Amino acid sequence: MSTSGDYHAPAPRVERARGVTDGSGNVTFTWPAGAFSVPPVVTHSIEAASVGVRTARITANSATSTTFQVLVTTGVTVLGISVLGPGVAAAGVTVHAQAGAP
């Protein structure tokens, strides 16, 4: 029996999660067992109030979990020039993560 169709490889595995930062500004996402055989490619978005600038970075990434650290900073005016102040840990910030197989 012949086939006349095209082969389409299955889509890569994608996992989505949401978590809230702790007092140190960290949030860890644990991926389901066997979801990834290597560290996934992870993207994120931050859901928070409008006060201050928030930044997030991945501090650890493995096939089983990913940890983010979120910092918040506010603007400071020095001699009439607005600059960002130093970042401090942002507790209680919701982080949305999407992880996909590379």
Number of C-alpha atoms within 10 A of each C-alpha: 3 4 5 6 6 6 6 6 6 6 7 9 12 14 15 14 14 16 15 19 19 16 12 14 19 24 24 21 21 13 18 11 10 9 16 21 12 13 17 23 15 17 12 16 13 16 13 14 9 7 10 15 15 20 16 17 12 16 13 12 17 15 18 17 17 21 15 21 21 26 21 19 17 14 14 13 10 8 6 7 8 10 11 12 14 11 15 14 19 23 18 18 23 17 23 16 18 16 22 16 17 12
